[in-house]
Amino acid sequence: MDNKVTHKQPNPQQTQIISAEFSGPIPHPSTLKEYEEIKEGFADRIISMAERQQKHHHSIQKIALKEASDKEKRGQHYALGLSVLLISCTTGLIALGHDIAGGIFGGSTLLGLAYLFINNRQRKKKKTT
C-alpha cells in the first residue's frame, strides 16, 4: 500500500476582485488625498463646501418646520374664534325665543365642526402611512 500525499498548489492566475462603495457629500479619504495632491487646500475646500451645504439644508428644514407649526397654530386659533362666534349666535337665537332656528343653527354648526375635526384627523393619518 502506497501512502502518497499530494498538495495542490494555488493557481498563480487567480484574480481577487475587491469592490468598495462610498456614499456621502464628502469623497472617500483616498480621493480627498488625490485632490490634495493636485493642489494643496483642495481637500479642505471640499470639506468646507460639504459643511456649508449641510448647514444650509438644516436651516431650510428648520424654517419649514416653524412655518408648518405656525400655520397649524393659526388654523387652531381661527377654528376656536369661529366656534365661539357660532356658539354665541346659537345662544343668542335661543335666548331671543327662536328655539327651532337656534337648534338647527347650533346642530349644523356642531355637525360641521365634528366633520372638519374627523376629516382633518383622517387626512393626517393618510399622510403618515
Secondary structure, DSSP 8 states (H G I E B T S, - for coil): -----------TT----------SSS--HHHHHHHHHHSTTHHHHHHHHHHHHHHHHHHHHHHHHHHHHHHHHHHHHHHHHHHHHHHHHHHHHHHTT-HHHHHHHHHHHHHHHHHHHHHHHHHHHHHH-
